[in-house]
Amino acid sequence: MDISETLQTLYTATVEEDDGTYQIPVPDREIATGTLSEDKTYRVALISTSTSDTEATDTTEVTQSADHAAQQHEYDGPPVEEGEQRDVEIENLGDQGDGIAKVEHGYVVIVPETSVGDRVTVEMQQVRENVAFADVVDDTLRGEV
């Protein structure tokens, strides 16, 4: 998957209606970490999810919001490092078919050549403030849940 170097953030949100207009809320952590700033204009790309993916994500976000409130002021950077290996479960697929897993605090890890439900060991190849790119190093867990 080719990701532009200008990508500043990647997160999941629900479109909300507010007095006849529609908005996509920005998580507090994006402002707290300095990734985004209030009163600035940003280009936004939207990726559709299926109903089952959305329901799973909504549940995850509610849990993460409670955890995030307590940890918002303790941000120490991405929860992974380049070269680090992790066991992850692929939760969704990106628009180009790459697997998407989440680790602590909802941090996104993009893993090519995987499918939803795969459990694999990955090695972090590139780590950015809000997203990491990893390669599968062991797929013996693949498909186990």
Secondary structure, 3 states (H helix, E strand, C coil): CCCCCCCCCCCCCCCEEECCEEECCCCHHHHHCCCCCCCCCCCCCCCCCCHHHHHHHHHHHHHHHHHHHHHHHHCCCCCCCCCCEEEEECCEECCCCCEEEECHHHCEEEECCCCCCCEEEEEEEEECCCEEEEEEEECCCCCCC
